[in-house]
Amino acid sequence: MIELQLDSGSGLAIYLQLTQQVKRAVRLGMLRPGDQLPTVREVVASLAINANTVLKAYRELEREGVVRSRHGVGTFVEQGPGDGIPVGEHAALRRDLRRWARRATDAGLGAETIAALFSVTLQEIESDAHAREDIA
């Protein structure tokens, strides 16, 4: 089961933090179809937040087709990772990314700069892919 957490400094609405964590866990294979999410009551108790916030997050996840709520039973993951890459491959990619991030940290870069480098690089890769599609 996933343990949801909050980042009070993120500036992101609490319900969005919850939805992003669940979607990330599904994407990385940490949550699989059929897995049950923590109950609203459990999330409220562990995070000391309003039940309506948790309900809003779960409704959004259900609207997106990520989970399905069964009244009186719980909320369950409906879909698996959308990218079709096996979970084992995710682990290998994360190891490679950790090595890169460690090199960047050792070079003196801070977390924000590393995140910016990663984001810009992804954007460049997507632009290159779109340019190849336009040529073809």
C-alpha positions, 0 to 999 in steps of 0.5 A: 500500500502507498504511504501518501505524504504532503509537501507544505512548501510545494505551493501545490494544492493538497488534493493535487499532491495526492493525485500526483503521488498515486499516479506516479506510484502507478506509473512506476509499478509501485501500485498495480491494478487491483491494489487498494488505496488507503481509505479516506479515514486512514489518509485523514488520520495520517496526514491530518487533513480534511476528508473532503480533500482526500475525496476530491483527490480520489474523485479526480483519480476516478475521473481520469480512470486511474482508480475505481471506488467501490462504495463501502469497500474502498478505492482500487487501482484500475490501470497499470503503467501507461508507458508499457515498460516493464517495472524491471526496466524502470529500476534500471533506468532509475539506477542510471538516473541516480548515477547521473544525479549523483554526478551532478550533485558532486559537481556542485549543482543544487536540486533546482538546477538539476531538475531544470537541466533534466526538464530542459533535456526532456523538452529537447528530446521531445522537440527532436522527436516532433521534428523527426515526425514532421520530416517523415 
